[in-house]
């Protein structure tokens, strides 16, 4: 998947925010599982998480260019 939630997980760790807190704030457990496994979520969900964490979408996701990774392996 070219989109990774690694920055979000790092942000949460640095700020001592748990997935449990996000669940208590109204983020569905299945959505949190998708985030843990770098699966797609909606922009509405990103907006809700940004509101909860007081951050911008760029703080939560990063684009990984898979074609660059494949080329560097060759």
C-alpha positions in Angstrom: 0.0 0.0 0.0 1.5 3.3 -1.0 0.0 5.2 2.0 1.4 4.4 5.5 0.1 5.5 8.9 3.5 5.1 10.4 3.7 8.9 11.1 0.4 8.6 13.0 1.6 5.7 15.1 4.8 7.6 15.9 2.8 10.8 16.7 0.6 8.8 19.1 3.6 7.2 20.8 5.4 10.5 21.2 2.3 12.1 22.7 1.3 9.1 24.7 -2.1 8.7 22.9 -3.6 5.2 22.8 -5.8 3.6 20.2 -8.1 3.0 23.1 -8.5 6.8 23.5 -9.4 7.1 19.8 -12.0 4.4 20.2 -13.5 6.2 23.2 -13.5 9.4 21.0 -15.7 7.6 18.5 -13.3 6.0 16.0 -14.6 2.6 15.1 -12.4 -0.4 16.2 -12.4 -1.8 12.6 -11.1 1.6 11.4 -8.3 1.5 14.0 -7.4 -2.0 12.9 -7.2 -0.8 9.3 -4.8 2.0 10.4 -2.6 -0.5 12.3 -2.3 -2.5 9.0 -1.9 0.5 6.7 -5.2 -0.1 5.0 -7.2 2.7 3.4 -9.6 4.9 5.5 -11.9 7.7 4.3 -11.0 11.4 4.4 -13.9 11.9 6.8 -12.1 9.5 9.2 -8.8 11.3 8.7 -10.6 14.6 9.5 -12.1 13.1 12.7 -8.7 11.9 13.8 -7.1 15.2 13.1 -9.8 16.9 15.2 -9.2 14.5 18.1 -5.3 14.8 17.9 -5.2 18.5 17.0 -3.0 17.9 14.0 -3.0 18.0 10.2 -3.4 15.0 7.8 0.3 15.2 6.9 1.1 14.5 10.5 -0.7 11.2 10.2 0.1 9.7 6.8 3.0 9.4 4.3 3.2 8.3 0.7 5.6 5.5 -0.1 6.6 5.4 -3.7 6.7 1.6 -4.4 8.3 2.1 -7.8 11.3 3.7 -6.1 11.6 0.7 -3.7 11.4 -1.8 -6.5 14.1 0.1 -8.5 16.5 0.3 -5.5 16.2 -3.5 -5.1 17.4 -4.1 -8.6 
